[in-house]
């Protein structure tokens, strides 16, 4: 094991211990925490991973060889960001008495990110096809 790996591992463990101390010392509702963590696992395994696998399986049959790897990376990036953006895209938490909450064009930002991701996939596919 290299020194860098060991150092990063120690930092990760210390960060996790600090987070656990914060949760336990500030009186958070542990049941809400467990539900939130379980929802993350369900969303990842049930939605994101399954979608990426299905898109990857379809992509293996349709896409040319040079575009397969960039497309899978694009699926993972866009799927992860979309999953994280669901609360703001759905405007969950917006309140009429506080118009400063969720006051941006989140859909516009997501569309720009999606377009940039697709552009990155296309450029990477083109570069890979030219190298062959």
C-alpha positions as CSV (number, residue, x, y, z in Angstrom):
1,X,0.0,0.0,0.0
2,X,1.4,3.4,-1.0
3,X,1.7,6.3,1.4
4,X,-0.8,8.2,-0.6
5,X,-3.4,5.5,-0.3
6,X,-2.8,5.1,3.4
7,X,-3.1,8.8,4.0
8,X,-6.3,9.1,2.0
9,X,-7.7,6.1,3.9
10,X,-6.8,7.7,7.2
11,X,-8.4,11.0,6.1
12,X,-11.6,9.1,5.0
13,X,-11.9,7.2,8.3
14,X,-11.3,10.4,10.3
15,X,-13.9,12.2,8.2
16,X,-16.4,9.4,8.8
17,X,-15.8,9.4,12.5
18,X,-16.2,13.2,12.6
19,X,-19.5,12.9,10.7
20,X,-20.7,10.2,13.1
21,X,-19.8,12.4,16.1
22,X,-21.7,15.3,14.6
23,X,-24.8,13.2,14.0
24,X,-24.8,11.6,17.5
25,X,-23.8,14.8,19.4
26,X,-26.4,17.1,17.9
27,X,-29.5,15.1,18.7
28,X,-30.6,14.3,15.1
29,X,-33.5,12.0,14.6
30,X,-31.7,8.7,13.8
31,X,-34.8,7.2,12.2
32,X,-34.9,10.0,9.6
33,X,-31.2,9.4,9.0
34,X,-31.7,5.7,8.4
35,X,-34.6,6.4,6.1
36,X,-32.6,8.9,4.1
37,X,-29.6,6.6,3.8
38,X,-31.8,3.7,2.8
39,X,-33.5,5.8,0.1
40,X,-30.1,6.7,-1.3
41,X,-29.3,3.0,-1.7
42,X,-32.7,2.2,-3.2
43,X,-32.5,5.1,-5.7
44,X,-28.9,4.2,-6.7
45,X,-29.5,0.4,-7.1
46,X,-33.1,0.6,-8.2
47,X,-33.0,3.6,-10.5
48,X,-29.6,4.8,-11.5
49,X,-27.7,1.5,-11.8
50,X,-30.6,-0.3,-13.5
51,X,-31.0,2.6,-16.0
52,X,-27.3,2.7,-16.8
53,X,-27.2,-1.0,-17.3
54,X,-30.2,-1.0,-19.6
55,X,-28.9,1.9,-21.6
56,X,-25.5,0.2,-21.8
57,X,-27.0,-3.0,-23.0
58,X,-28.9,-1.2,-25.7
59,X,-25.9,0.9,-26.6
60,X,-23.7,-2.2,-27.0
61,X,-26.0,-3.3,-29.8
62,X,-26.6,0.1,-31.5
63,X,-23.5,2.2,-31.0
64,X,-20.3,1.9,-33.0
65,X,-17.3,0.5,-31.1
66,X,-15.6,4.0,-30.6
67,X,-18.8,5.4,-29.0
68,X,-19.5,2.7,-26.5
69,X,-17.2,3.7,-23.6
70,X,-17.9,7.5,-23.9
71,X,-21.7,6.8,-24.0
72,X,-21.5,4.7,-20.8
73,X,-19.6,7.5,-19.1
74,X,-22.2,10.0,-20.3
75,X,-25.0,7.8,-18.9
76,X,-23.3,7.6,-15.5
77,X,-22.6,11.3,-15.3
78,X,-26.1,12.4,-16.5
79,X,-27.9,9.8,-14.5
80,X,-26.1,10.8,-11.3
81,X,-26.6,14.5,-11.7
82,X,-30.2,14.0,-12.7
83,X,-30.8,11.9,-9.6
84,X,-29.2,14.6,-7.4
85,X,-31.2,17.3,-9.1
86,X,-34.6,15.8,-8.7
87,X,-35.4,17.9,-5.6
88,X,-34.7,21.2,-7.2
89,X,-36.1,20.2,-10.6
90,X,-39.4,19.2,-8.9
91,X,-39.2,22.3,-6.7
92,X,-39.7,20.3,-3.6
93,X,-39.4,22.6,-0.6
94,X,-40.5,25.8,-2.4
95,X,-42.6,28.0,-0.2
96,X,-44.9,30.8,-1.2
97,X,-43.9,32.8,1.9
98,X,-40.2,32.7,0.9
99,X,-39.7,33.4,-2.8
100,X,-35.9,33.2,-2.5
101,X,-36.1,29.4,-2.1
102,X,-35.5,27.7,-5.4
103,X,-35.4,30.9,-7.3
104,X,-33.2,29.9,-10.2
105,X,-33.8,28.3,-13.6
106,X,-32.8,24.8,-12.5
107,X,-34.3,23.2,-15.7
108,X,-32.2,25.5,-17.8
109,X,-29.0,24.5,-15.9
110,X,-29.9,20.8,-16.2
111,X,-30.5,21.1,-20.0
112,X,-27.2,23.0,-20.4
113,X,-25.4,20.2,-18.4
114,X,-27.1,17.5,-20.5
115,X,-26.1,19.2,-23.7
116,X,-22.5,19.6,-22.5
117,X,-22.4,15.9,-21.5
118,X,-23.8,14.8,-24.9
119,X,-21.2,17.1,-26.6
120,X,-18.4,15.6,-24.5
121,X,-19.6,12.1,-25.5
122,X,-19.7,13.0,-29.2
123,X,-16.2,14.6,-29.1
124,X,-14.8,11.6,-27.2
125,X,-16.4,9.2,-29.7
126,X,-15.0,11.2,-32.6
127,X,-11.5,11.2,-31.1
128,X,-11.6,7.5,-30.4
129,X,-12.8,6.8,-34.0
130,X,-10.0,8.8,-35.5
131,X,-7.4,6.9,-33.5
132,X,-8.4,3.6,-34.9
